[in-house]
Amino acid sequence: MILKTEDLAFHYGKKEIFSNVHFQIESGEIVGLTAPSGFGKTTFVRCLAGFETPTKGKIISNLPKTRGFNPIQLIFQHPERAVDPNWKLGKTLRESWEPSAELKEELGIKEEWLQRYPNELSGGEIQRFSVLRALNPQTKLLIADEITTMLDAITTAQIWHTILKQAKINQMAILVISHETKLLNSICSRIESLDKRNYS
Ligand SMILES: Nc1ncnc2c1ncn2[C@@H]1O[C@H](COP(=O)(O)OP(=O)(O)OP(=O)(O)O)[C@@H](O)[C@H]1O
C-alpha cells in the first residue's frame, strides 16, 4: 500500500461533500474514480495531494518524503491554473525535472514552447506540458483529474500511451478521475465510486 484513507470526510462549512471514504492504492496500480458531477471527486484528490485538510478521518502514506518534491502529483482539467503565468514554461519544467528529448517528442512537445509564457500556448499544449512535468521519476502517485476532457481522441490516446509507459518504468500508481467509462475500463484494474448510493 502506498496510500490509504480511513473514514475520510470533508465539509465546506456545514455542507458535507463526502464521508466514510475508505480507499487504498498500491504501487503501480491504476485505479479509476467515478461519481456524478459535484460529488467531491476533485475535493477528495485535493485531500490526497495535501491541498485540503479533511474534516474527519486519516490519510496514511508510505511514500518517501522527498524535500521540495511531492511524490503525489495532481494534473487538473484546467492546466493553465496550475502554472505560474509569469514564468516561461521552461523555468516551470526545470523546477521539477529535466526530461529527455524523446519523452518531449512522444508527448508532441516542441522545444520552442518552453521559451513561451502559458498564455502563449493552447489549453491542449499546456496540458501536454503538465503531463511532462508530472512524469518526474520521483512521482509515485499520479492523480489525473479529467485531464483529457478537452482534447481530441488522437491526442488523448497519445498522452495516455505515454503516461502508462512511464508508469510501468517508474512503478508509478495512477488514480484516474473521468466521466469516460470507456477510458476507465480500458486502463484501470478497478474502478471505485464516491457515490454513497453505491456503498454497501
Ligand atoms: N471552495 C468551495 N466552497 C464551497 N463549496 C465548494 C468549494 N469548492 C467546491 N465546492 C463544492 O463542493 C462540491 C464538490 O466539488 P468537487 O469539485 O470536488 O466535485 P467533483 O465530483 O469533482 O465535480 P465535477 O465532476 O463536476 O468536476 C460541489 O458541490 C462544489 O460546488
Ligand as a Chemical Component Dictionary entry (heavy atoms), coordinates in Angstrom:
data_LIG
# 
_chem_comp.id                   LIG 
_chem_comp.type                 NON-POLYMER 
_chem_comp.pdbx_formal_charge   0 
_chem_comp.three_letter_code    LIG 
# 
loop_
_chem_comp_atom.comp_id 
_chem_comp_atom.atom_id 
_chem_comp_atom.alt_atom_id 
_chem_comp_atom.type_symbol 
_chem_comp_atom.charge 
_chem_comp_atom.model_Cartn_x 
_chem_comp_atom.model_Cartn_y 
_chem_comp_atom.model_Cartn_z 
_chem_comp_atom.pdbx_ordinal 
LIG N1  N1  N 0 -14.375 26.448 -2.054  1  
LIG C1  C1  C 0 -15.597 25.892 -2.004  2  
LIG N2  N2  N 0 -16.536 26.321 -1.132  3  
LIG C2  C2  C 0 -17.745 25.749 -1.049  4  
LIG N3  N3  N 0 -18.136 24.696 -1.805  5  
LIG C3  C3  C 0 -17.239 24.225 -2.688  6  
LIG C4  C4  C 0 -15.936 24.786 -2.851  7  
LIG N4  N4  N 0 -15.267 24.088 -3.804  8  
LIG C5  C5  C 0 -16.134 23.135 -4.237  9  
LIG N5  N5  N 0 -17.299 23.212 -3.589  10 
LIG C6  C6  C 0 -18.497 22.336 -3.753  11 
LIG O1  O1  O 0 -18.117 21.040 -3.357  12 
LIG C7  C7  C 0 -18.775 20.058 -4.155  13 
LIG C8  C8  C 0 -17.798 19.064 -4.695  14 
LIG O2  O2  O 0 -16.976 19.697 -5.681  15 
LIG P1  P1  P 0 -15.883 18.867 -6.498  16 
LIG O3  O3  O 0 -15.253 19.803 -7.489  17 
LIG O4  O4  O 0 -14.983 18.174 -5.537  18 
LIG O5  O5  O 0 -16.802 17.777 -7.244  19 
LIG P2  P2  P 0 -16.488 16.819 -8.482  20 
LIG O6  O6  O 0 -17.112 15.497 -8.159  21 
LIG O7  O7  O 0 -15.030 16.816 -8.753  22 
LIG O8  O8  O 0 -17.279 17.550 -9.651  23 
LIG P3  P3  P 0 -17.075 17.531 -11.271 24 
LIG O9  O9  O 0 -17.260 16.111 -11.736 25 
LIG O10 O10 O 0 -18.170 18.437 -11.748 26 
LIG O11 O11 O 0 -15.697 18.078 -11.549 27 
LIG C9  C9  C 0 -19.562 20.825 -5.223  28 
LIG O12 O12 O 0 -20.914 20.879 -4.836  29 
LIG C10 C10 C 0 -18.926 22.206 -5.202  30 
LIG O13 O13 O 0 -19.887 23.206 -5.534  31 
# 
loop_
_chem_comp_bond.comp_id 
_chem_comp_bond.atom_id_1 
_chem_comp_bond.atom_id_2 
_chem_comp_bond.value_order 
_chem_comp_bond.pdbx_ordinal 
LIG N1  C1  SING 1  
LIG C1  N2  SING 2  
LIG C1  C4  DOUB 3  
LIG N2  C2  DOUB 4  
LIG C2  N3  SING 5  
LIG N3  C3  DOUB 6  
LIG C3  C4  SING 7  
LIG C3  N5  SING 8  
LIG C4  N4  SING 9  
LIG N4  C5  DOUB 10 
LIG C5  N5  SING 11 
LIG N5  C6  SING 12 
LIG C6  O1  SING 13 
LIG C6  C10 SING 14 
LIG O1  C7  SING 15 
LIG C7  C8  SING 16 
LIG C7  C9  SING 17 
LIG C8  O2  SING 18 
LIG O2  P1  SING 19 
LIG P1  O3  DOUB 20 
LIG P1  O4  SING 21 
LIG P1  O5  SING 22 
LIG O5  P2  SING 23 
LIG P2  O6  DOUB 24 
LIG P2  O7  SING 25 
LIG P2  O8  SING 26 
LIG O8  P3  SING 27 
LIG P3  O9  DOUB 28 
LIG P3  O10 SING 29 
LIG P3  O11 SING 30 
LIG C9  O12 SING 31 
LIG C9  C10 SING 32 
LIG C10 O13 SING 33 
# 
